């Protein structure tokens, strides 16, 4: 027995606002039937002894040690800046002062 009929495919096409030809209705009905039967077979698998998982293989995060290393000095950081003032990066003002 087919899991989905040609009429159901036509109804889905109308709901989706898809224009399909008569030939496409037949082809899509067959394709969707195969898909629905495959999904039904997956549901038949005896999985009582399989714990629920979010992934089929274990995930492992690759992290490095959190080691403190010296950073740039203020002078080194500001040495590449196009403009600086009072030991800070100087940038163009983008917001007007609110009053």
Order of alpha helices (4+ residues) and beta strands (2+ residues): alpha-alpha-alpha-beta-beta
